[in-house]
Amino acid sequence: MNYTESSLEAEREAILARQEAASPLEPQAQRRRELATKVFDYADAFLEKLPGMPGFVPGGEHTEVPLQLSEEPQSLEPLLQQLGATVDHFGINPASGAHLGYIPGGGVYPASLGDYLADVFNRYSGINFASPAAVELERQLVTWMTGLVGYGEHAAGDLTSGGSIANLSAIVTAREAHNIRAADVPINCIYYTAQMHHCLTKAIGIAGLTEVQHRIVPMDAFHRMDAAALEQQIIEDRRLGLRPWLVIGSAGTTDTGAVDPLDRLAGIADRESMWLHVDGAYGAAFLLCEEGRRKLQGIERADSIVMDPHKGLFLPYGSGAVLVREGHLLAKAFAYEANYMQDAVASESRPSPASLSPELTRPFRGLRLWLPLRICGLAAFRACVEEKLMLARYFHRRIAALPGFEAGPEPDLSVVTYRYVPEHGDTDDFNRRLVAAIQQDGELFISSTMLDGRFVLRLAVLSFRTHLNHIERLLELLQENAARLQCEGRV
Ligand SMILES: *Cc1c(COP(=O)(O)O)cnc(C)c1O
């Protein structure tokens, strides 16, 4: 062996030693099965306990979470136990049907299997060339969604991580569609109500549009945009030489579930050559049922729509969608060129997701949606969104009839506002204590908001696991706690 050969041999040995040391990254069949069995058993035990679990466990801010990184591999059981004692314990339990606050979560089981498979084969769904069938599956899911909102064949869309990013894409698309450049920003006007989701305020800022003229349009008694006031404001702005550009409506506001008068907004936007964006992150999935279609009538006339499958389609967190009626405008906003991608994009007959999105590399999000839709069947989803509307209406009727309680307006969708009016003392303060008492108890989780300067309680029904028994129990808990607080108030 000459010097070169022995040094090459040493080099090979050193490389192989690293390969050996990295081998825990590739568990073999038996080990994989062992790991998977333990994880699936843990998940099953969680799901079996779930119906008896609280909707909220207060505290936990100072829990020691076990990061405990070490150089050596560790066994799985203690890690699962640690998860169970910490992450799966404190705070809101979004997998539970007892979550009736904010906008409840989902987590249909087949979605987790879709994620599992997508993670195992790790297909690159950002570019046609890299995984034509993964891209096509997602494209067809988007087409199903554009069909659901009533768009035609020119529509396009993108599966995002959630509603905030989807809304950002829509705002950027609206900006590019109307060729708004930095110098023109201050002469353009945006119209929305005080109930617009704050992620749109963020999106406007991120899109470089902070300096537009913001017009906060008044609302009616149902917290829907007042279309006549919108028209009036547009006339005034034109008179001032400004450029009315964008109307943002909500297909279900987060706070009260109110649906803006979409058809009227579309008529105004049409006539004024403005862009209409509709944020349906919470509400658009109600289009799956007849009543929802009636309530959201006109949504199909919007230029762009956002929906959140991780809300109304009951997926686990991580799924939003932006839908654009004239799909080429989405491509106009996000098309790009990159030399190193030349062979991937040269032959494209249709835009890749990366050309319709701020993202390049992204998870293969289609499977988590496709699998539940196929495995459960659409009828189950339709029934479930309908059940949510019925539960909200049922609660509204019941709470309005309970002595001492006062219900907000008849719900447009599945959010109900209400409060207790005590015989003595401050009403806001009483309701603050009432929501705190129910949160402290934790069996069910509800939240509150400020509406027209008043502290009110909210019921939001959106989890696929929330059923009539939860609503009946909430009515009991509200009465018990209100009665107790009344008594305490008297002494
Ligand atoms: C939840 C929600 C959003 C934000 O979506 P994320 O998925 O949380 O990012 C936007 N608009 C409305 C109406 C929502 O309910």
The ligand as a MOL file (V3000), in Angstrom:
LIG
                    3D

  0  0  0     0  0            999 V3000
M  V30 BEGIN CTAB
M  V30 COUNTS 15 15 0 0 0
M  V30 BEGIN ATOM
M  V30 1 C -59.4390 31.9810 11.7980 0
M  V30 2 C -59.7230 33.0950 10.9040 0
M  V30 3 C -58.7080 33.7010 10.1730 0
M  V30 4 C -57.2610 33.3450 10.3490 0
M  V30 5 O -57.0100 32.0650 9.8760 0
M  V30 6 P -55.8320 31.1760 10.4940 0
M  V30 7 O -56.0950 29.8540 9.8570 0
M  V30 8 O -56.0260 31.1840 11.9820 0
M  V30 9 O -54.5470 31.7720 10.0860 0
M  V30 10 C -59.0630 34.6730 9.2730 0
M  V30 11 N -60.3390 35.0600 9.1360 0
M  V30 12 C -61.3460 34.5130 9.8310 0
M  V30 13 C -62.7500 34.9910 9.6270 0
M  V30 14 C -61.0750 33.5130 10.7590 0
M  V30 15 O -62.0740 32.9770 11.4700 0
M  V30 END ATOM
M  V30 BEGIN BOND
M  V30 1 1 1 2
M  V30 2 1 2 3
M  V30 3 2 2 14
M  V30 4 1 3 4
M  V30 5 2 3 10
M  V30 6 1 4 5
M  V30 7 1 5 6
M  V30 8 2 6 7
M  V30 9 1 6 8
M  V30 10 1 6 9
M  V30 11 1 10 11
M  V30 12 2 11 12
M  V30 13 1 12 13
M  V30 14 1 12 14
M  V30 15 1 14 15
M  V30 END BOND
M  V30 END CTAB
M  END
